[in-house]
Amino acid sequence: MVTCRRINGRITSTREFESEYPFAPHYLDINGHRLHYLDEGAGPPVLMVHGNPTWSFYFRHLVNRLSREFRTLVPDHMGCGFSDKPDPKIYDYTLASRVSDLDAFVAHTVPQGKLDLIVHDWGGMIGLAWALDHLDRINRVVITNTSGFFLPETKRFPWMLWLVKYLNWFSVPAVLGLNLFAKGALYLGACTRLSARVKKGLTVPYNSPSNRIATLKFVQDIPLTPADPAWEVVARVDKRIHRLNPDQVLFLWGAKDFVFDTCFLDEFLKRLPGAQSHVFSDAGHYLFEDKPKQTAEMIHRFLGSDGMALL
């Protein structure tokens, strides 16, 4: 099945990688903007929340594995994937907006009952912010290469992200003009050599400057000082992350992530002692690209477990 949309005057299509992403598109209107999502399989709902610069394509292996027994729900954030990519004058590209969008999405797709949550990168902060406001709705949580708190004391903010966040004269031509953020992640994000089809899948939604706005805004929204708009939301997550039940949390981590390295995992485990965790020493930020089969099987066992140790 080929998905095709015209977004901001440019055609976005899965035609060159439909075998990797053979899923039917679904759309939800949120405040006048169309949000694209996957809804595959039947059974207990599993919500997957992606980060930057990925989209639902990143979770394709999990969707294929889990949709045999679960209902897998994977939204594309506004500005990402096959969702609308509105001008920042009419859509507020901030963490608070992302959490609000996710709340609207869950209200539409799973209006009641518990769900499982799988998060990665910015999807970690977005998903955990929503989860901590709805703990009665949360069953199990799988956390991969992300954060649920402010920058750990042992971690310096990467200089490449600093340039994108603060220097518009650099970030606008580099990120919006040349798409260097999404293209660079193809080489910095994975330890394995990605196929041409997978590279196409990861980057094709970001096919024009106006369709790359989210990749820039996500970086600019990283909170480093109280003046940053996302600071308040992150502060709430930081203070409440310990409220998750560690028996219901699984950490899977790519050790070679140049941003979310193992010091982030160590900080998570300080706050959630007793949670299960597994570190892949030869995997990077794009963990599900480096270890698709291993991670899918671990997550499948965890979501179907009765609390026994899995790792």
Secondary structure by P-SEA (a helix, b strand, c coil): cbbbbbcccccccccccccccbbbbbbbbcccbbbbbbbcccccbbbbbbccccccccaaaaaaacccccbbbbbbccccccccccccccccccaaaaaaaaaaaaaaccccccbbbbbccaaaaaaaaaaaaccccccbbbbcccccccccccccccaaaaaaacccccccccccccaaaaaaaacccccccccaaaaaaacccccccccaaaaaaaaaaccccccccaaaaaaaaaacccccccccbbbbbccccccccaaaaaaaaaaccccccccccccccccccccaaaaaaaaaaaaaccccccc
